[in-house]
């Protein structure tokens, strides 16, 4: 409670630690050890940490989510192909800057109010079907992604998103993000819900300064061939 009342980065850290201790007391086991795959029955915890540290910090995370939208594949493809549109419904993205027809610079929110940036390049582009990209160069976070536009039997298109990334601090960063309600699977699921609403109604859900929880969005123009 003290950490929450501070309303700064130190308070957030204190709240995170305090919440973990409280959860351990209630459940009788340690969530941190579970996340890090540490067996407290073994004699030496130090030895386990030494052996596992490399895999904790290098582990790749994969998130796969999908949603069906009542729009044609070409309309959804054209909107998504202009990456500068993505921050309109992806809450964790601050901005995407188009550098040329294949390269772009992404800036995203990170836990504890920080930001991460990376450069991405389109690796495969099949009109109205699929777009894939990957980070390159001196990016702060290694990641790759793919979005597929799959026509359904009935009217509409299934959007399937696959994102793979290596957290800057591996398992520890994933655990912190989970306690700060920024868990990656939740992010992607909510982003797709906002995308569906934006494309079908022109509105996107928001909780920032909107008593009704809704914000009108003007649809941006479709991506050009050089987006």
N, C-alpha and C positions, 0 to 999 in steps of 0.2 A: 504493500500500500504506500509506503514511503517513496519507493521508486517511481510509482505511477504519479504521485503528487508532485514530484520534482519536474516532470515534463521537459526533460532534456536527455541527451544521449547517456549520461551516467545513470539517470533515473531508469531509463529503459533497460540498461544492463542489470541494474539491481533488481528490477521487477522480474526480468528473465531468470536470474539466478534464484530469487526467492520463490518464484512460481515452480521451478524445477524441484527445489527442496520440499515445498509443500506437497507436490504431486508424489514425490517419493515417499513422504510420510504417510499419505493416504493409501497408496497402492501397495506399499511394502517392497517395491523394487525400483531400481534407478532407470529412468527413461534414457539418460545419457549413455549408460553402459549398454542398454539395448540397442541404441542407434549405432554405437561404435562396435557392437558385437564383442563385448568384453565379458568374460566369464569370471565372476568374483569368487568362484569356488577354487580357482587355481591359485597356486602359491604366490606367484609374482605378477602383480598387475603391471609393474614397470616393464617386465619382459614382454608382456602382451602389447603394451603401447609401443614399444620399440619395434616389434615385428610388424604391427599393423599400420604404423603411421603413414607409410608411403601410400598404401591403398586408400586410406581415409582421404588424403589430400589429392589423389589422382582420379578418384572414382567418377565415372561419367554418369550423368542422369539422363533418362529418356522419358519424355512425356508424349502420349498420344491421345488426342481427343477429337471428337467429331460432332457436327451439328447439321441438321437438315434445314435449308433455307428456301423459302418459296420464291426463288429467283432463278433465272437461267444461268448456266455455267459461264457464258461469255460475259454477262454483266458482272458477276462476282469476280471473275478472273481480271477483268479490266480495272475494277476498283482496287483489288489487292496488288496488282502488278505495279501500281504507283505506291511504293513503300511509304511515301510521305503521308498517305492516308492512314496508316496503321495506328499512330498514336491517338486517333479519334476514338478508337474503341479498346485499345490495349492500355490499361491503366498504368502498367509498369514502365511504358515507354514515354520518355520525355520528348524525343524528336528522332526523325530519320532524315538525313540529308543526302540527296541524290548527288553522287560525284560524276558518274557517267552512265552509259546505258546498262552497265553490269555492276558497277561498284557503288556502295553507299556507306554512310557513317551513322551508327546507331548510338543513342544515349538512353540509358535506362536507370530507373530507380533501383537502389539496393538497400539491404537492411540498415537500420540505424540512421536513416536519412542521407546516406551517401549515394554516389552515382558511379556507374561503370560505362565505359564506351568501348566500342569495337568497330572494326571495318568489316564489311561483308561483301561477297561477290556472288552473283548468280551463277550457279554451276549447271543448271538445266532449266530450260524454259520451253514448255510445250503449250502452245496457245489453247486456252479454254480447258486445259487438262491438268497442268501441274507446274509449279515453280519451286525450285530448291535453291538454297544458298548456304554458304559457309563463311565463317570468320577467317581472316588472314592477317598477316603482318603482326604488328605490335598491339594486338587487341588485348584488352584487360581480362576478357573472358572468352575461352574457346567454346564455340558453339556452331551448330548447323541446324537447318530446318527445312521442312518441306510442307507445302500445302497442296492438296489434291482436290480437284473439282469433279465430283462424280455424279452424273445425272441419275436421278432415281426413276423407278418405273412410273410412279405418279408424277405430278407436277412438282418441280423443285430440284435442288442440287444438294448433295451431301458434301460438306466441307470437312476434310480430314487433315488435321495438323499434326505433324511429328516434329518435336524439338529435342535436340540432344545438346548437352552442355556439360562442361566440367566446372563446378563451382570454384571460385577463387580459394576457398578454404575447405573444399571437399565436404565431408560429412558434417563437420562442425558448422559450416555456413548453412547447410540444409537444415540442421537442427535449430539454429537461431532463427532462420526464416520461418520455420514452422511455428515457433512460439510467438513470432511477431505477425502472424496471420498473413504471411507472404509466401505460403507454400506453393511451389511451382505448378502442381496439378490444379490447385484451386484457381490460380491466376489464369491459366489457359482456359479452363472451363468457363470462368466468368467473362473472359475476353470474347469467347465465341458466342456467348449469350448476347453480349452487347453488339457484336457484329450482326447477328441475326436480326436483332431489333432495329438496328440502324438501316440495314438493307431493306427490310420489309415495311418499316413505318416512317423512316427518316428521323427517328428519335433514338437516343442512346441513354441508357440508365446511368445515373450518377447520384452520389450522395453528398457532393460538395456544394453547399449553399443552395440546394434545391429542396424546398419543403416537400414538394410532390414526388421527389426522387426521379424526375424526368427532365431532360434537357433537349431542346430542339437542336437538330444538326442540319446544316445545309449540305446536301450531298456534293462532294467535290467532283470536278470533271474527271472523266475516265482517263486512265494513263495513256500517254502517247506511245508511239513505237520506241521512243528513246528513254522511257521511264525505267 
